[in-house]
Amino acid sequence: MKSCQNITSHIRRLEGQLGALSRRIESDAYCAELVHLFMSTSKSFDSLKAKIIESYLRENVVEKSSTKLDKDIDSLMKLIKS
């Protein structure tokens, strides 16, 4: 994948978020704080999923096709990210 470094960086951030969530659970953090950390981690996973799908589509479909398909992929990515 061309964007492998970007994806790897995203995974490192997720590892940090999961570590923070784990530490807060172990320290009996307030429930609202845990929910907030969980929601941000969940959104980060969704963002990573979208990056991986987009990278795959752009590298394996667009390079072999037309500009119109590129626009279709943009529309698909908006749907995946929502």
C-alpha positions in Angstrom: 0.0 0.0 0.0 1.3 3.4 -0.9 -0.1 4.9 2.2 1.3 2.3 4.5 3.3 4.8 6.6 0.1 6.9 7.2 -1.8 3.8 8.2 0.9 2.6 10.5 0.9 6.0 12.2 -2.8 5.8 12.6 -2.4 2.4 14.3 0.2 3.8 16.7 -2.3 6.5 17.7 -5.0 3.8 18.2 -2.6 1.9 20.4 -2.1 5.0 22.6 -5.8 5.5 22.8 -6.4 1.9 23.8 -3.7 2.1 26.4 -5.2 5.3 27.9 -8.6 3.6 27.9 -7.2 0.6 29.7 -5.4 2.7 32.3 -8.5 4.7 33.0 -10.6 1.6 33.5 -8.0 0.2 35.9 -8.0 3.4 37.9 -11.9 3.3 38.2 -12.4 6.4 36.1 -15.8 8.1 36.0 -18.1 6.4 33.6 -18.6 9.5 31.4 -14.9 9.8 30.9 -14.7 6.1 29.9 -17.5 6.6 27.4 -15.8 9.6 25.9 -12.5 7.7 25.5 -14.3 4.7 24.1 -16.2 6.9 21.5 -13.0 8.6 20.4 -11.2 5.3 20.0 -14.2 3.9 18.1 -14.2 6.8 15.7 -10.5 6.3 15.2 -11.0 2.7 14.3 -13.7 3.8 11.8 -11.3 6.3 10.3 -8.6 3.6 10.0 -11.1 1.3 8.3 -12.0 4.0 5.8 -8.3 4.7 5.0 -7.5 1.1 4.3 -10.6 0.7 2.1 -9.8 3.9 0.2 -6.2 3.0 -0.3 -7.1 -0.4 -1.7 -9.7 1.1 -4.0 -7.4 3.8 -5.3 -4.4 1.5 -5.8 -6.3 -1.4 -7.3 -9.3 0.1 -9.1 -8.6 3.7 -10.1 -5.2 3.2 -11.6 -6.8 0.8 -14.0 -9.9 2.9 -14.7 -11.3 6.3 -15.5 -11.7 9.6 -13.7 -15.4 9.0 -13.3 -14.6 5.9 -11.2 -12.4 8.1 -9.0 -15.5 10.3 -8.3 -17.6 7.2 -7.5 -14.9 6.1 -5.0 -15.1 9.6 -3.4 -18.9 9.1 -3.0 -18.4 5.6 -1.6 -15.8 6.9 0.9 -18.2 9.6 2.1 -20.8 6.8 2.7 -18.3 4.6 4.6 -17.1 7.5 6.7 -20.7 8.5 7.7 
